[in-house]
Amino acid sequence: MTLSRQTMTDEQRKSVALEYLKAFDNGGITSTGESILELFAPDAQVAFPKWGLANGRCSARWAPR
């Protein structure tokens, strides 16, 4: 997935959301074979209700499962 600084359209956001849900059902693997975490920006904050916030892809990758 390529990084872009442009604003996403509604259709693009919908596409990313659908890809996330499909990857979630597929054990965390996207349709391109990448990790589900590749759908997030490198500096994203991901909330894990049971464990709290993870900052960035690296800390989300090592969050308890």
Legacy VTK file of the C-alpha trace (Angstrom):
# vtk DataFile Version 3.0
C-alpha trace
ASCII
DATASET POLYDATA
POINTS 65 float
0.000 0.000 0.000
1.388 3.420 -0.924
1.397 6.387 1.409
-0.438 9.523 0.381
-0.909 12.908 2.004
-4.091 13.684 0.054
-7.583 13.651 1.527
-9.433 10.413 0.895
-12.807 10.361 -0.840
-15.792 8.603 0.723
-15.332 5.709 -1.716
-11.662 5.335 -0.767
-12.503 5.315 2.942
-15.211 2.727 2.296
-12.748 0.581 0.362
-10.179 0.665 3.190
-12.868 -0.124 5.785
-14.101 -3.122 3.770
-10.534 -4.361 3.261
-9.952 -4.091 7.032
-13.082 -6.096 7.856
-12.260 -8.768 5.271
-8.688 -9.029 6.577
-9.980 -9.250 10.143
-12.090 -12.252 9.083
-9.046 -13.708 7.284
-6.763 -13.904 10.306
-5.210 -10.468 9.803
-4.107 -10.991 6.189
-5.306 -8.566 3.482
-6.326 -9.554 -0.035
-2.788 -8.645 -1.195
-1.208 -10.944 1.400
0.004 -8.130 3.675
-0.605 -7.691 7.375
-3.781 -5.901 8.427
-1.504 -3.334 10.110
-0.347 -2.124 6.683
-3.781 -0.500 6.311
-2.843 1.962 9.078
-0.539 4.971 8.882
2.901 4.372 10.466
2.059 6.813 13.278
-1.506 5.596 13.888
-2.854 5.079 17.387
-4.721 1.797 17.708
-7.001 1.171 20.689
-7.114 -2.291 22.203
-10.002 -2.258 24.700
-8.385 -4.884 26.900
-4.793 -3.520 26.785
-5.015 0.205 25.982
-3.426 2.272 23.209
-0.651 1.203 20.864
1.275 3.993 19.142
2.394 3.168 15.612
2.484 -0.097 13.689
5.371 -1.575 15.686
3.693 -1.358 19.068
0.380 -2.549 17.626
2.165 -5.553 16.126
3.368 -6.607 19.577
0.156 -5.879 21.475
-1.102 -8.896 23.430
-3.662 -11.033 21.596
LINES 1 66
65 0 1 2 3 4 5 6 7 8 9 10 11 12 13 14 15 16 17 18 19 20 21 22 23 24 25 26 27 28 29 30 31 32 33 34 35 36 37 38 39 40 41 42 43 44 45 46 47 48 49 50 51 52 53 54 55 56 57 58 59 60 61 62 63 64
